[in-house]
Amino acid sequence: MDSTEIFALSDSYIAPTYNRFPLALVRGEGVKVWDADGNQYLDFLAGIAVCNLGHCHPRVSAAISEQASRLMHVSNLYHIEPQAKLAEILCYNSFAEKVFFCNSGAEANEAAIKLARRYGDAVLGEGRTRIMTMRDSFHGRTMATLTATGQQKVKTGYQPLLEGFDYVPFNDIDAVRDAISDETCAVLVEPVQGEGGVILPAPDYLDRLRKLCDEHKILLILDEVQTGIGRTGKFFAYQHSNVAPDILTSAKALGNGFPIGAMLASDRVITHFGFGSHASTFGGNPLAAAAARATLETLLEEKIIEQVDEKGALIIAGLNKLKTEFPELIGTVRGLGLMIGMDLEIPVGEVVKACLEHRLLLGSAGSNTLRLTPPLVIEKTEIETMLKILSEVFSDARKP
Ligand SMILES: Cc1ncc(COP(=O)(O)O)c(C=O)c1O
């Protein structure tokens, strides 16, 4: 099928929840993707921070093929070797002592919300189940996670929402302190707000949040669905700080494109998730676990995360140079590792569209922020190409 035929078929049969660009991608390799008409694109979005090893990484594809012909799925009623091995890697590289597997970021956050409520009720006192989250946060689209999300746009039309959430501004410790009540059991926060516009907190924000949670004996839950798996230059973003959470959620890049989510926790907390308290048919099945294991082994063995800071700095320097050339079009440039945002003075949608016409894929976030989340394996020449295209796009935007 050519692109036009795919657009027509998709418009006929797919639910209209996405405002799609006129692009149908059919193949990918590393940082490049191709559309149905054979046009090549440079991918600086990576499926929104998913394909951290690039598209179709040979080690991940081989692991999937091998596992697909051995055993794709068995129930979590039985022990699953690839799942156990994956959990071991996650625990070895983080604070965690146990992992619960699921299929997406929203599901990982659902698990975290459920676990926090059980912990609150059992340890802190009956009914102590309120969870504090941040304004402009994003935690998913299920009923619990859209309620947890600090953005009105994902909630519209879905009332009644779930009970039990309080919202405070991001990066404001005093607001958290003031809002903790004798019903609070946990604080849920993204180490860097992704969908909210790539918003970085103060460097000591997590340390101070941890201290506050400890003082009140409540849980610190980190949503690392977007920031995890090397994206910010550490395996998990909390590792930039001096502290660790009680619960952490992961998904997106965990399977490099194969759907899988995970909730990581300490033994002290996970003990409140006993037999029958939570479950998922597909969560951590052999195929998903094999994909994720190959992803993590590749990232770690090939020391890919160690290169993230340098590549991120190169992009940020290039974007700041563009800002000096186009000061009336570009606002703040910021990022951590390869999670980068650039505020614009012109509509971000138009810039993303113009980049697409130049065969460059980029994203948007927040109210008007250009978002760059390239594969971590991005090369210097590809960064230069991206900057050249952006420069052309801004030059065109400047023309009367
Ligand atoms: C921080 C964060 N949490 C949760 C989610 C939801 O993940 P999923 O779309 O896999 O349900 C996202 C997705 O963008 C996210 O960025």
The ligand as an SDF file (V2000), in Angstrom:
LIG
                    3D

 16 16  0  0  0  0  0  0  0  0999 V2000
    5.6440   10.2400   32.7320 C   0  0  0  0  0  0  0  0  0  0  0  0
    4.6440    9.3570   32.0540 C   0  0  0  0  0  0  0  0  0  0  0  0
    3.9100    8.5150   32.7940 N   0  0  0  0  0  0  0  0  0  0  0  0
    3.0020    7.6910   32.2310 C   0  0  0  0  0  0  0  0  0  0  0  0
    2.7780    7.6960   30.8630 C   0  0  0  0  0  0  0  0  0  0  0  0
    1.7570    6.7840   30.2700 C   0  0  0  0  0  0  0  0  0  0  0  0
    2.3900    5.7490   29.5990 O   0  0  0  0  0  0  0  0  0  0  0  0
    1.5790    4.8250   28.5680 P   0  0  0  0  0  0  0  0  0  0  0  0
    1.2030    5.6880   27.4070 O   0  0  0  0  0  0  0  0  0  0  0  0
    2.5380    3.7280   28.2220 O   0  0  0  0  0  0  0  0  0  0  0  0
    0.3800    4.3170   29.2950 O   0  0  0  0  0  0  0  0  0  0  0  0
    3.5360    8.5650   30.0640 C   0  0  0  0  0  0  0  0  0  0  0  0
    3.3080    8.6140   28.6060 C   0  0  0  0  0  0  0  0  0  0  0  0
    3.6420    9.5440   27.9310 O   0  0  0  0  0  0  0  0  0  0  0  0
    4.4800    9.4190   30.6760 C   0  0  0  0  0  0  0  0  0  0  0  0
    5.2150   10.2620   29.9550 O   0  0  0  0  0  0  0  0  0  0  0  0
  1  2  1  0
  2  3  1  0
  2 15  2  0
  3  4  2  0
  4  5  1  0
  5  6  1  0
  5 12  2  0
  6  7  1  0
  7  8  1  0
  8  9  2  0
  8 10  1  0
  8 11  1  0
 12 13  1  0
 12 15  1  0
 13 14  2  0
 15 16  1  0
M  END
$$$$
